[in-house]
Amino acid sequence: MTRSRIVPALALSALLFAACSANTSPTTAPAGGFGVSDVARGAPAVGPGAVPAPEKGALAAGPVAAPQNNAGQPIPVPLAFDSDRALILTANVALRTKDPWAISDRAQAIATGLGGDVMGLSQSGSGDRRSATLTLRVPAARFNDALRQLRDLDAEVVSSSVDGKDVTDQFVDLQARLRAKQAEEQRYLALVARAEKIEDILKLDNVLAQTRTQIEQLTGQINSIKSRTTYATIVVTIATAAVITPPAPAAGWDPARSAALALAALTALLHVAADLAIWTLVLGTLPAIAGLALWVVLRGRRRPATPTA
């Protein structure tokens, strides 16, 4: 009787101990994101069947605010994001200021201060014709902060645009193709282990090499999309603002200046009178010469004939 009661009690205790061990077993996960080695080993890039969601503060298909700038056009700043979508964020901003090179240095400081970097920088011109072009990369989570700080620079916003490209479907498709290729690789490895003929082993090695090449290509595409969705790109173009020269104030009455103007006008009038006299003299001589020639001819015709002896 006692033995029949002890056996069920021991079985129940064993079941309870196994359940508690399963619930308290630790689950490890990668600390941050995924890399080439993680995807190549077959681990999902972000999670089973999941896509890398843009971090908080990224752009999404939602309302876009257009805060007013103190000068020029406003820079649109996104207000919301969709955590279930993978977005590639880009912005183009054209500024105009008195010192483009100084503003470009401040724009670089904004990018580095937000945890980003400067991908490209070009400064040209001299004096009042300086210009600069920058390509900034900032974390997607700080994209809005970067736009706000660029908007607050001491420069006029000539034009600006913000764009978000949704690559969620492309990323999901790449993940599915990667998992299929990884499963195909495992099947080929199992066939190689069972192959006995050299000819079969060589054929399987060839197919296995092609499959691994495709896995590496898919892995590179997935990591490229993740990098582009993790960081946003901002292209800033800065030109020199046109300097408006105020008109010179009207001067008071100046007798010497008036006398100089009158003398200049008199000189010009005398030049015109002298030119007119020369033209009259030259053109008036031609009729006199023609009249003299005509008179000589007529006089010769009227001379009487001399009588013969």
C-alpha positions in Angstrom: 0.0 0.0 0.0 2.8 2.4 0.9 4.9 1.5 -2.1 1.9 2.1 -4.5 1.6 5.7 -3.1 5.3 6.5 -3.3 5.8 5.7 -7.0 3.1 8.1 -8.3 4.5 10.8 -6.0 8.0 10.4 -7.4 6.7 10.5 -11.0 4.8 13.7 -10.3 7.9 15.3 -8.7 10.0 14.5 -11.8 7.5 16.0 -14.1 7.3 19.2 -12.1 11.2 19.5 -11.9 11.4 19.1 -15.7 8.8 21.8 -16.3 10.6 24.3 -14.1 13.9 23.6 -15.8 12.4 24.3 -19.2 10.9 27.6 -18.1 14.0 28.9 -16.4 16.5 27.9 -19.1 18.3 31.1 -20.5 17.8 32.1 -24.1 20.8 33.8 -25.7 20.5 36.3 -28.6 23.0 38.4 -30.5 23.7 41.7 -28.8 23.2 44.0 -31.7 21.9 43.5 -35.3 23.5 41.0 -37.6 26.6 40.7 -39.7 27.9 38.7 -42.6 29.0 35.8 -40.4 25.6 35.6 -38.6 23.6 35.4 -41.8 26.1 33.0 -43.4 25.7 30.6 -40.5 22.0 30.5 -41.2 20.9 32.7 -38.3 18.0 35.1 -39.2 19.1 38.6 -39.8 16.7 40.1 -37.3 14.4 37.4 -36.2 12.5 34.5 -37.6 10.6 35.9 -40.5 11.1 39.5 -39.3 12.6 42.5 -41.1 14.9 45.2 -39.6 12.5 47.9 -38.4 13.7 51.5 -38.6 14.7 52.8 -35.3 12.5 55.3 -33.5 12.4 58.7 -35.2 12.7 57.4 -38.8 10.4 58.4 -41.7 7.3 56.5 -42.6 4.3 56.8 -44.8 2.6 59.3 -42.5 2.1 63.1 -42.3 5.1 65.3 -43.0 5.5 68.6 -41.1 6.9 71.6 -42.8 8.1 73.9 -40.0 8.7 77.5 -41.0 12.3 78.6 -41.3 13.4 82.1 -40.4 14.6 82.6 -44.0 13.7 80.9 -47.2 11.9 77.7 -47.7 11.1 75.3 -44.8 12.9 71.9 -44.4 10.3 69.1 -44.1 10.7 67.1 -40.9 8.9 63.7 -40.6 6.6 63.3 -37.6 6.0 59.6 -37.4 7.4 56.2 -38.5 6.1 52.7 -39.0 8.1 50.2 -37.0 7.0 47.3 -39.2 8.6 48.7 -42.4 12.2 49.0 -43.6 12.8 52.5 -45.0 15.8 54.0 -46.7 15.8 57.7 -45.8 17.3 60.4 -47.9 17.2 64.2 -47.9 18.5 67.0 -50.2 18.9 70.5 -48.8 20.2 73.6 -50.7 21.3 76.6 -48.5 22.5 80.1 -49.3 24.6 82.1 -46.9 27.4 84.7 -46.7 30.1 82.2 -45.7 29.4 78.7 -47.2 32.6 77.2 -45.9 31.9 78.1 -42.3 28.3 76.7 -42.6 29.7 73.5 -44.1 32.0 73.1 -41.1 28.9 73.5 -38.8 27.0 71.0 -40.8 29.8 68.4 -40.4 29.8 69.1 -36.7 26.0 68.3 -36.6 26.5 65.0 -38.4 29.4 63.8 -36.1 27.6 65.1 -33.0 24.6 62.9 -33.8 26.7 59.8 -34.2 27.1 60.0 -38.0 29.9 60.8 -40.4 30.8 62.8 -43.5 30.8 60.7 -46.6 31.9 63.5 -49.0 33.0 67.1 -48.9 33.7 69.6 -51.7 34.6 73.3 -51.2 35.4 75.6 -54.1 35.5 79.2 -55.1 37.0 82.2 -53.4 36.0 85.5 -51.9 32.3 86.2 -52.5 31.9 83.1 -54.8 32.5 80.3 -52.4 30.4 77.1 -52.4 30.3 73.7 -50.7 28.7 70.4 -51.1 28.4 67.8 -48.4 27.1 64.2 -48.1 26.2 63.4 -44.5 25.2 60.1 -43.0 23.4 60.0 -39.7 21.6 57.3 -37.8 18.0 56.8 -38.9 16.9 57.4 -35.3 18.5 60.9 -35.4 17.3 61.8 -38.9 14.7 64.3 -37.6 17.2 65.9 -35.2 19.7 66.4 -38.1 17.1 68.1 -40.2 16.0 70.4 -37.4 19.6 71.4 -36.6 20.3 72.1 -40.3 17.2 74.2 -40.4 18.5 76.3 -37.5 21.8 77.2 -39.2 22.5 80.8 -40.1 21.5 80.2 -43.8 18.6 80.7 -46.1 16.9 77.5 -47.3 16.6 77.6 -51.1 15.1 74.2 -51.6 14.7 70.9 -49.6 13.2 67.5 -50.0 12.9 64.4 -47.9 12.3 60.9 -49.3 11.7 57.5 -47.8 12.0 54.3 -49.9 10.2 51.3 -48.6 12.3 48.1 -49.1 10.4 45.8 -46.7 9.1 43.5 -49.5 12.6 43.3 -51.1 14.2 42.4 -47.7 11.6 39.8 -46.9 12.1 38.2 -50.3 15.9 38.1 -49.9 15.5 36.5 -46.5 13.3 33.8 -47.9 15.7 33.1 -50.8 18.6 33.0 -48.3 16.9 30.4 -46.1 16.0 28.3 -49.2 19.6 28.4 -50.4 20.9 27.5 -46.9 18.5 24.5 -46.8 19.7 23.5 -50.3 23.3 23.7 -49.1 22.6 21.3 -46.3 20.9 18.8 -48.6 24.0 18.9 -50.9 26.3 18.3 -48.0 24.3 15.3 -46.9 24.5 13.9 -50.5 28.3 14.5 -50.6 28.6 12.5 -47.3 26.8 9.6 -48.8 28.4 9.7 -52.3 30.8 6.9 -53.1 31.8 7.6 -56.7 34.4 10.3 -57.5 32.3 11.5 -60.4 29.3 12.1 -58.2 31.4 13.9 -55.6 32.8 16.2 -58.2 29.4 17.1 -59.5 28.0 17.7 -56.1 31.0 19.9 -55.2 30.4 22.0 -58.3 26.7 22.5 -57.5 27.6 23.1 -53.8 30.1 25.9 -54.8 27.4 27.6 -56.9 24.9 27.4 -54.1 27.4 28.9 -51.6 28.2 31.8 -54.1 24.5 32.6 -54.3 24.3 32.5 -50.4 27.1 35.0 -50.2 25.5 37.3 -52.8 22.1 37.2 -50.9 23.9 37.8 -47.6 25.7 40.9 -49.1 22.4 42.3 -50.4 20.7 41.8 -47.0 23.5 43.5 -45.1 23.6 46.4 -47.6 19.8 47.0 -47.2 20.2 46.8 -43.4 23.1 49.4 -43.5 21.0 51.7 -45.7 18.0 51.5 -43.4 20.1 51.9 -40.3 21.7 55.2 -41.5 20.0 58.1 -43.4 21.8 60.1 -46.1 21.6 63.9 -46.3 23.1 65.9 -49.2 23.7 69.6 -48.4 24.5 72.2 -51.1 25.6 75.6 -49.9 26.0 78.7 -52.1 27.0 82.3 -51.5 24.2 84.7 -50.9 24.1 87.7 -53.3 25.3 90.9 -51.7 23.1 93.8 -52.5 25.0 97.1 -52.7 23.0 100.1 -51.5 22.7 103.0 -53.9 25.1 105.9 -53.3 23.4 108.9 -51.6 22.7 111.9 -53.8 25.3 114.6 -53.5 24.5 118.3 -53.0 25.1 121.1 -55.5 28.7 121.4 -56.6 29.7 124.5 -58.6 32.9 123.1 -59.8 31.2 119.9 -61.1 28.6 122.1 -62.9 31.3 124.2 -64.5 33.1 121.0 -65.7 29.9 119.7 -67.2 29.2 123.0 -69.0 32.8 123.1 -70.3 32.5 119.6 -71.6 29.2 120.4 -73.3 30.7 123.5 -74.9 33.7 121.5 -76.2 31.3 118.9 -77.7 29.3 121.7 -79.4 32.4 123.3 -80.8 33.5 119.9 -82.2 30.2 119.5 -83.9 30.4 123.1 -85.4 33.9 122.5 -86.7 32.9 119.2 -88.3 29.9 120.9 -89.9 32.2 123.7 -91.3 34.6 121.1 -92.8 31.8 119.1 -94.4 30.3 122.3 -95.8 33.7 123.5 -97.3 34.4 120.1 -98.9 30.9 119.6 -100.3 30.6 123.3 -101.4 33.8 123.1 -103.5 32.4 120.5 -105.9 29.6 122.7 -107.3 32.0 125.6 -107.8 34.4 123.5 -109.7 31.6 122.1 -111.9 30.3 125.6 -112.6 33.8 126.9 -113.6 34.2 124.0 -116.0 30.8 124.7 -117.6 31.7 128.4 -118.0 34.9 127.6 -119.8 33.2 125.3 -122.2 30.4 127.8 -123.0 32.9 130.6 -123.6 34.9 128.5 -126.0 31.9 127.9 -128.1 31.0 131.6 -128.4 34.4 132.8 -129.5 34.0 134.4 -133.2 36.0 132.8 -136.1 39.1 134.7 -137.3 38.7 136.2 -140.9 41.1 134.9 -143.6 43.3 137.4 -145.6 
